[in-house]
Amino acid sequence: MAWEFWSKQLDEEELVENGYEDYSSSSRAAGMNGNGPSKLVDPLEDLVPGVGTYEDFNTIDWVREKSKDRDRHREITNKSRQSTVALLHSLCDAFSGWLLMLLVGLMSGALAGGIDIAAHWLSDLKGGVCLTDFWFNHEHCCWMSNETFQERDRCPEWQSWAELITGKSEVREYDKTEGAFAYIMNYMMYIFWALLFSLLAVTLVRAFAPYACGSGIPEIKTILSGFIIRGYLGKWTLIIKTITLVLAVSSGLSLGKEGPLVHVACCCANILCHLFTKYRKNEAKRREVLSAAAAVGVSVAFGAPIGGVLFSLEEVSYYFPLKTLWRSFFAALVAAFTLRSINPFGNSRLVLFYVEFHAPWHLVELAPFVLLGIFGGLWGALFIRANIAWCRRRKSTRLGHYPVIEVLVVTAMTALLAFPNSYTRMSGAELISELFNDCSLLDSSQLCGYKQVNTGVGNSLADRPAGENLYTALWQLALALIFKMLITVITFGMKVPSGLFIPSMAVGAIAGRLLGVGMEQLAYYHHDWVIFKGWCSQGADCITPGLYAMVGAAACLGGVTRMTVSLVVIMFELTGGLEYIVPLMAATMTSKWVADAFGREGIYEAHIRLNGYPFLEPKEEFEHSSLAVDVMRPRRSDPALAVLTQDGMTVGEVETLVESTHYSGFPVVVSQESQRLVGFVFRRDLLISIDNARKRQEGIVSTSQVFFSEHAPSQPPDAPPPLRLRGIMDLSPFTVTDHTPMDITVDIFRKLGLRQCLVTHNGRLLGIITKKDILKHMAQIANRDPDSILFN
């Protein structure tokens, strides 16, 4: 019931905000009863409100939207030559895009800063509280400390829950009674807060905004391709997604906030579009803004403006003109600096995981980097298959009917297994930062637990033998790797906001750090081997394990998402390591090639197909030798194609035809006998125009003649007034012949963004091909269920 209520309310809000009425059967009945004004209406001259809009879960007509914007621009340009006021209006119209991008950047950066601050505080709240100022997170609380403390994560101002409740601290020797009790107390409080946060998150999503769950990137990609999902980018979705994203990340689940921030930024852009008529009334123009907003989302997630723009261009956007490129970069910069200004608790640098490695990489190390790429590709392919199988099971079994129980069970399991291991207990971003870290002499991290050896070289950062602490850390990391790989599979796709960037990077960073330490110890004990001879001498700083972690993170993220150039740039901006572009490129490309060998779909494309969205992947090649006649409808055994005639049909006959079918539009022909094509009319435009005519034009009844020709044929003197609907007809619908190869037809659909194409033979209408027909045909060729395509 909550889903139906909020979906209906969001739909109505969306229509009202766009200035359209909701034409229902009750409004048509009111028109038939004679209620309302009796003004003569000609849709050709007086545009009916609502004509040109789209129903929910339908695809927009890119060609029509482009034509509308071109006509609007020509009108403004012509008027600008006539008066100074019109010229100023033209300048404001041209500047409105930049102003909108400025507002999107400011709003997205401010929200991302708030999310970052709140998530850090609530995540640390699971472990304790700051005594001086309870709103400080752990790190900032210890920054403000004026006292000296030995361990970097323990300061007098920060106290664990055990210390607050019992007054006893958790000591290292767990065989002591007070230490064990304090440990159990902290363990229980950690689980309690995790369950509370996840319960609040899933409850808010389920009750108020079902669209706020998940990553949002699969739906954003589908929307940018021209699909309509009303309410997905609305106000309620933005509010609930912002709140529950903080709660979901703070609960300790294996998810990140980076993917959902793309959804948050697109919600901001969609809401702000309503301030500008140019974007409010044109779906194609709005998608230009949403493409830029996707870049803004990645920018605020990673502090990577250039990588964000490339991510939107490479992975998300369907239509990305040059002006959108520059506006995206401008908005991404604004958002990144707004985030850094509003978040004083965050990293003071402009990059999220700043690295400063002391040793250069060597050509021989490309081999282990490629090995990490192979691991990332295998992990990506395995993760996609396992996650999609789990999501299908969730849909087909009773598990999917109890999302609250599922979230709580996964949260409890995650908290129980994560707390004993310090590397799974910390947040994903903290873990990655720890793994990227290059050890120094004074570093107290377990990963830097090397034995001190006097080499006589004078290099304090030389490769050293592993100590007991490092071996303990490696075992913990190995267990953390297995845990992260398994738990991420079942976490991604639950009914809470869940990103995949940080969990994937964490898996790769753990694998990379393990391999890096192994290479480091191999070089230390066998520096005279052929592979090390000449560039790695005893006592030198040869191998940097943190670099391996960085390369492994890129490899695993690339294997899951199939990102290439944008991923390399994001990693460069994320770490500031320009000199490590080549290792990142080698691992990323290897990861993509290995993953593509098992399937060319990334995780987002796989979820698009799982949800049945009508998305034509631009990167996918169509290699089958079928023709248009093989795909079009009607098929040989189907009923004849439902068409409208240019004249000769009554209003009642048109309404009967529309109500007896579920098609999104109807071809208009000269007559049933000739089947010569005249144009195409959308179902929604047809219904709205008839409803409007019944209300505003006197004498329109069911026996009134409907004609789509330029001049009305002669009518008997006692006949009711006719209804002229030529103005809503597309006079130049796209057509192909029945022998057009389907690979060409698919390219036409992709490049022009068509929702349907008519098939003719010698000028005579034969059938129609929709995007859904193409997707079903491609599914059949790939031995998939064609009925999995759910929407038009």
N, C-alpha and C positions, 0 to 999 in steps of 0.2 A: 504493500500500500504506500509506503514511503517513497519507493521508486516511482510509482505512477503519479503521485501527487506532485513531487518535485519536478519530474520530467515534464508534466503538463504545464506547471507554472513557469518553468524555464522556457518552454516553447512559446507560451503566450507573451512572456516578457520580451523574448527575442523579436517577435513579430511586432509588438507595440513599439519597441525601440527603433525598429527599421521603418516605422510609419505604415505598416500593413495591417489590414484587418484580417481576422480569422473567418473565412467564408465557410460556414458549415451548412448542414442540411436545414437547420432551423432558420438561418437567414434567407435561404432560398424559399422556404415556405412563407416567410413574412412577405417576400416580394410577390409571390403568387397571390397572396390575399389582398394585394393592392396597397399595402402600407408603404409609406415613404413618398418622396417627391416624384413628380412626373416630368422630369427634364429629359429632353431628347439627347441621347449619348451616341457619339461616334468614336469608338476606340482608336480610330486612325488619327483623330484630331485632339481628343480629350483622353489622355492616358489614365486608365483606371488604376486606382491604388491596388497594389498587390500583383498586377500583371508584370511578369518578368522575374518574380521571386520563385523560390524552390521549396518543395516539401522536404520534410526531414528524411534522412537516409536516402537522398537522391544526389545525382551528380549535376554540377552546374554546366551550362553551355558556355565554354570559354570564348567561342567565336562571337556569340551574341554579347557577352560582357565586354569584350574588346571593342566591338562596334559601338556600343553605348558610350564607352569612355572616349572613343575617337570623336563621335558626334558632339559630346559635351565639350571636349577641348576645342573643336572647331568653332562652336558657338561662342565660347568665351574669347577666343582669339579674334573673331570677327567683331564682337562688341567692343573689344579693347581699343579698336581704331576709331571708335565713334565718340568717346568721352573720357575724361580724366578719371571719373569714378569707376568706369568699366575697366580702365587700365590698371587701377589700384586693385580692383577685384581679381584681375588676371594675375598680378604679381603675388597677391595673397594665396591664390590657388596654387601657384607654382612653389611657393615657400612652405605650404602646409605640410608637405611630405617630410621636410627636414624638421619642422616643429614637432610633428607627430613622433619622429624618431627620437628627438630629444626627450620628450615626455616618457616614451617607452623605456629609454635608458635610465632615466631618473627613477621611475616607479619600480622597474625590475631590480635595479641595484639596491634601492632602499629595502625592498622586500627580502632580497637575498641576504642583505646584511642583518636584518632582524632574524631571519631563519638561522643564520650562522651563529649569532650570539645565543639565541634561545636553545639551539641544539647542543652547543658546547656546555651550557650551564646544566641542562637537564641530564645530559650524558654523565657528567661528573656527579650529579646529585645521587646517582645510584651507589656511589662509593662513599660519599660523605658530604660535608657542608663547611663553608667558610665561616668562622666564628666572628670575624670582624665585620664583614659585609656579606650577607648570605646570597646576594645576587651575583657574586664573583664566582667564576668557575675555578677549578683546581689550579690551573696554571697561573691565572691572573692573581689569585689569592696569594700564591707563593711569591710572585713578582713583587707584591706590595709589602712583603715581610721585611722587617728591619733586623731580624735576628738571623744568626748563623745556623745553618743546618747541613748535615753531611750528605744525606741521600737526596737526590734531586726531586723526588716525588713526595717528600715528607717535610712539611714545614709546620711550626707550632700553630699557625693560624688555621690550618686545615685539619679537621678531625674526621675520622671515619665514624660510621654509625655505631660501631661497637664501643668506641671511645666515648661517644655522647651518651649512649644508653647505659653502659655498664661502668664506664670510667676506666676500663682496662684496654690496653692496646694489644694489637695483634703482633706477636713477636715472631722471630724467625724459627725458633725452636718449638715446633708444633707439639712436641711431646709434653710440654708444660700445659697444665690444665687451663690456666687463664688465657694462654695463647690460642689453644684449640677452640675455646668457647668464643673468643673474639672473632676468630676466622669463620666459625659457623654463623655467628650473628651477622657479619658482613655479607656472607653468602646468601642468607635468607633475605636480607634487605635488598640485595642486588636483584634477586628473583622477583621480590615484591614490586619494586619500582618498574622493572621491565614489563611485568604483566599489567600493571596499572596503565603505563603509557600505551602499550599495544591495544588494550581494551578500549581506552578512550579514542584511539585512532580509528579502529575498525568500526566502532559504534557511530562516530560522527560521519564517517564515509557512508555507511549503510543508511543512516537516517536522513541525511541532508544532501549529499552530493555523491551518488554512485560513480559518477565520472571522475572523481578525484583519486581513484585507486590506480595502481600500476605506475608505469613509467610515464606514459603519455606520448612517447615518441612514435610508436606505430600509428596511433590515431592522428597525430600531428602530420605525419607523412601522408596519410590518406586524405586529410582535410586539405593539405596544400596541393594535392593532385586534383582537387575540385569537388570533393565529397562534402555533403552537408551533414553535420552531427550537431543538432541544436542543443544548446546548453553546455556543450563540452568545453567551450571557452567562455562561459558566462561568469557572472559575479559570484554566485554561490560556489561554483567549482573552484574559483580562485581563493575565496575565503577559507573553505574547508581544506583545500589542498595545502595551503600555507600552514594552517594549524596542525593538520595531521602529519605533514611531512616532518615537522619538528618532533612530534611524538614518536613516529615510526623510527626515525634515525636514533632518537634517544633511548629507545627500548633495547638497543643492542642487536636487533635483527641484522642479518647479513644483507644489507642493502645500502644504497647511497642516495644522496639528495641531488646529484648532478643531473641525471636524466629528468626527474620531475621539475627541476628548475627551468628546463626548456618549456615544459607545459605551463608553468607559472608565468614565464615571460610572454608566451603566446596569449594567455588569458589577459594579461595587462594590455597587450597590443590590440586585441579584439575589443576590449572595453573602451579604450581610448579612441579607436576608430569611429565610434559613434559620435565623437565631437566634431568630425569633419564629414560634410556631405559627400565629398568625392569618394571617400572610403566606405561610408555607411551604406551607400546605395549601389555599390558595385562589388560583386564577389571576387572578381579577378584582381582588382586594385587592392582589396583587403588582403588577398593572399600574398601580394608583394610585401606588405607590412608584416604578415605572419612569418614569411621567410626570413626577414631581417630580425624578427623577434627570436627565432630559433637560434640565430647567431648570438644574440644578446644572452640567451639562457646559458649557452656553453661558456660565454665570456665571464659571467658572474659565477659560474660553477668552478672554473679553473683559473680565472684571471688570465684568459688567453683570447684577446680580441681577434687576432689574425686567425688563429686556429678555429675560433667560433664561426667566423665568416666562411672559412673553407669547409667546416663541418656542415653548415647549412647548404652550401653549394654542392658538396659531394654526396651527402647522405640523406638530406631531408627534403630539399626544395624540388619542386616540379617545374617551376617557371622562375627564373632568376635573371632579370635584365641587368645591364651594367649599372644603371642608376641605383638599383637595389643593393648592389655590391658596395658602393661608396656609402650609402645610407646605413647599411648594416654595420660597416666598420665604425662609422661615427657613433651610432647608438651603442655598439659594444664597448667602445672606449669610455663613453659617458657612464655606462652601467658599471664598468670595472672600477673607475675612479670613485663613483658614488659608493660602491660597496666598501672600498678601502677607507673612505672618509667616515662612513657610518658605523664601521666595526672597529673600534679602538682595541678590542680584545684579540683581534686576529693577528696574523703575521704582518709585520710592518713592511716587509718587502712586497713587490708587485707580483711575485710568483708564489705559488702555494707550497711547493716542495723544493725549495732552493737547495742546490747541490754545489759543492766546491771540492771536487776531487783533486788530489795532489799529484796523481800519476797519469800520464797519457795512456791511451789504449794502443795496442799494437796489432799489426795485420794478422798475426797468428790467432788472435782472440776472436776473429770473425767466425771461426769454426764453432766455439761454444755459443756465440751469439746466434748463429744459424740453428744450433741445437735448441736454444730457447724458443726460436721461431717455430720449430717443428712441434715442440711441446705446446706452445700457444695455439697452433692450428688444430692439433689433436684435441686439446681441451675445449676449444671453441666448438668444434663439430660435435663432440660428445655432449657438451652442455646443452646445445640447441636441441639435439634429439631427446635427451633426457627431460629437459624442461617442457618441451612441447608434449611429450608423452604424459608427463605428470599433469599438465594443464588439461589435456583431453580427458584423462581419468577423473580429474576434478569436475569437469562438465558432465560427464556421463554417469557419475555415481552420486550417492547421497552426500558425499563430502562437499560438493559444490553448493548444497542447500544450507550449509551451516558455516558461513565464512567467519563468524565470530569465534566459534569453537576451534576452527582450523588455525586462525591466527594465534589464539591463546596457547594451543598445544605446541605449535612451532616455536613460539616465544619461550615457553617453559623449557622445551628441549634445548633451545639455543642457550638460554641462560645457565641451565644446569651443566652443560658441557663446556661452556665458554669460560666460566669464572675460574676454574682451577688453573687454566693456562693464561699467563699474563699477556700472551700475544693474541689470543682470541678475546680476552676481556676488554682490551682497549678498542677504541673506535677504528674504523677502517682507515681514515685519514691519518690518525696517529701511528697506526701500524705501518703504513706505507712510508711515512716520514722516518720512522725508526729504521726501516729496511734500506732506505736510500742513504742513510747516514754514513759518512766516511769517518772511521775511527781515528781519534787523536789520543795522545798519551793520557790526557786527563779525563777521557770519556768513561763514565761509570756504567754504561750499558752492558748487559750480559753479552751482547753480540760483539763487544770489544774486549772480551775476557781472554786476552792473549798472555802468554808467559813473557816476562821481560827478559830479553837477551841482549847482552852487551856485544854488539858486533864490531865495535871499533871503527865503524864507518862514520859515525856521527849523525846518522839519519834516524831521528826518533820515530819516524813513521814507516820504517822498513817492515817487510813481511816478517811475521813472527810465528812461532808455533802456537797452536791452539791450546788454551788452558781449560781447566775444569768447567769454568763458567760458560765458556763458548760451546763446549760439548753439550752442556745442559740446554743452552739456548737452541742448538741445532735439533736436539730431540723434540723440544717444544715446538719448534717451527715445522718439523716434519708432521707432527700430530695436528698442528694448526692448518697445514696445507690440506690434509685429508678432510678435516672438519669443514673448512671453507668450501671445498669443492662439492661436498655432499649437501651441506645446508643451503647453499646458494641456489641449487637446483629447485628445491621445494619452496624457497622464500619468494623468488621472483615470480610475480603473477598473482600473489595473494591480494585480498581486498584492502590493501593499505598502499599509500604512495611508496613506490620501490624503484630505485635506480639500480643500474647494473655496472656503471663505470667503475666505481670504487671497489666493489667485491671482485670484479674481474682483474683489476689492477693488483689487488691484494694477493690473489692466487698466483699471478705471474711474478710479483715481487718476492714472495716467499720462495718460489722455485728458483728464481734468479739468485737470491742471496745464498741459498744452499749450494747451488752450482758455483757461485763466486768464491765461497769459502773453500770448497773442495779444490778449485783451481789454484787458489792462494796457497793452500797447504801442499799441493802437488808441486808447485813452483818452489816452495821453500825447501822441501826435502829432496827434490830432484831437479835442482836448477841446472845441472849439467846435461840434462836430456837435450835431444836435438831440437825439440820444439821451443825450448827456453834458451838455448845457447845463443849467445850473441846479443841478447837484449835484456836478459834477466840474470843478474849475478847475485851471489849470496849477500844478504844484508841490504839488498835494494828494494825499493817500493815498486813491485812489478804489477801485481793484480789488485784491482779495486773491487771488492765484493758489492759495494753500493751501486756501481755501474751495472753489474749483472742484474741486480734487482730492478733497476730502472728499465733495462732492456726487456727483462721478463715481463714487467708490468705492461709495456707497450705491446708485446707479442700476444699476451692473453687477451687484452682488450681488442686487439685487431682480429684475433681468431673468432671472437664472439660477435663483433659488429661488422667485420670486413672493411673497416676504415683503413685508409692507406696514407695519402698525403696529409690530410687534415690531422690524423693521429700523430704523425711525426712532428708537425708544427705545434700541436697542443702539448706534446711531451717536451719540446724545446722551450716553449713559453712557461710550462709548468715547473721546470727545473732550472732554467737559465743555462743549460749545458749545450751551447752551440756546437762545440767541438765533437759532440757525440751524435751528430746527425747520421753519420754513415752506419754505426752499429744499430741505431734505431731503425733506419731504412732497411737494413739487411734482415733484421728480425721481423719487422712488420710485413714485408713482402713475402718472406718465407711462410709466415703464419697464414697469410691470405691464401697462398697457393696450396698449402697443405689442407686448410679447411675447405677450400673450394673443391678439392678432390673428393670430398665426402658429400658435398651439396653446396650450391652456389648461394643459398639464402643465408643472410645474417639473422640474428635473433629478432630484429624488428620486422623484417620481411616475413619471417616464420609466424610471428604473432599476428601480422596482418592477414595472412592466409588462414590462420586458426580462427580468427574472428569473422571471416567471410567478407571482408571489405573489398570493394571493387578497385583494386590498385594494379595498374599496369607498370611493372618494374622496368624502368628505362634501360637498365643494364642487361636485362635478359633477352637473349636472341631467340627469334622465332625461325626455326629451321624446317618446319613441315611444309610439304608441297601442296597443301589444300588450297581451294579457291573460295571466293566469297559466297558462291552458291552453296557450298558445303556447310557454311556456318549460319547463313541467314535464316530468319523465320519469315513466313511459316515453312515448315518442312513438308515433304510430299504428303504425309499422312495427317497433317494439321489442317484445321479449318482455314478458310481464306483470310487474307490480311484485312484487319479492320481499318477502313478508310472513311474519310469524309469527302463528300462531293462538293465541287465548287459552288453549285447552287442546286436547289431541288429538295434539300432536307429541311425539316421543320425543327423548331427548338425542342419539341418533345422527342423527336427521333434522335437528335444529337445527345440529349440527356440520357435517353435509354441506352445508347451505344456506350456512353462514358461510364454509366453506372453498372453495365453488364460486363465491363472489362476492367483490367487492372493496369493497363499500359500507361506509360508516362507521357505519351504523345501519339498523334495520329497524322499520317500523311493525308494531304488534300489532293484529289485528282479531279480531272475534268468531268468524268462520269464513270460509273461502274463498268460500262462497256469498254471504253477506250483505255482506262487506267493510265492516262497520260498525266505525269506528275506536275502539280502546280506549286505546292509548298508543304510546309509542315507546321502543325499547331501543337503546343504543349497542353497536356491535360489540365494542369492547374490554371493556365491562362484562360482556357476555354470555360471552365467552371466559374471563375471569378467574373469574366465578362458577361456571361449569361445572368448570373446573380445580380450583378450591377445593373444590367439593362432592365431586369424585372422590377427593380426598385426605382429606377430613375427615368425610365422611358415609358410613357403612357401607351397602353395597348399591346405590350409584348405579352403574348400568351403562348401556350404550348403549340398552337397551330401556326405561329408566325414563321415565315420563311427565313432561313439562315443562308447568307451568301458570302463568299470570300472573293468575289470578282470585283473589279474596279467600279463597274457600273451595274446598278441593280436592274434585273430584268423586269419587264412590265408585270404589274399585279392586277388582279380583278378589283373592281371598285369596292366591293364589300370585304375584301381580304384585310386581315389585321396588318399593322405596319411591320415591315421586315426588320431583321437584325443584321447589321453589317459588321462583319468581323475580320475584314481584310487586314486591319491594323495590327492584329495579334499574330498574323501568320508570317512565318519565316519564308520569304520568297526565294531564298537561295540555299536550300538545304544541301549538305554534302552528299554526293552520290558516287557510287562506283558501279562498274558493270559486273555482271554475274561471273565473268571469267577473270576478274582481278585477283592476282595471287594474294593469299592471306598475309604473307610477310610484308607486302606493301600496305595492305589495309591496316595491319597492326601499327606500322610506322606512322600512318596518317593519324590514327587514334592517339598515339603517344605525343606526336609533335604538335598537333593542333588541339589536343585536349578534348576530343569529341566525346559526346555521350551517346550518339547514335549516328548511323550512316545508312542511307537508302540504297537499295540495289535495283538497278534497272537493266533492261535488255531492249536495245533499239528504241530507247526513250520510254518504254512501257515499264511501269512499276512492278517489280517482282516480290520484293521483301524488304526487310530491315535488319540491320546488325547493330546491336547495342554493345557497350563495353562489357556488360555481364555475359553476353553471348560469346565474346572473344575469350573472356576468362574461363568460362565453362569449357570451351573448345581446347584451350591450352591445358586445363586440368585433365581432360580426357586423354590428351596426347601423353601427358606425364603419368598416366595410370593413377590419377587421384580422383576423388569423388567430386564430380561436377556440381552436385547439390550443396557443396560446402560454400559456394559463393552465394551469400544470403541477400545482398543488397544490390540496388540498381546504380 
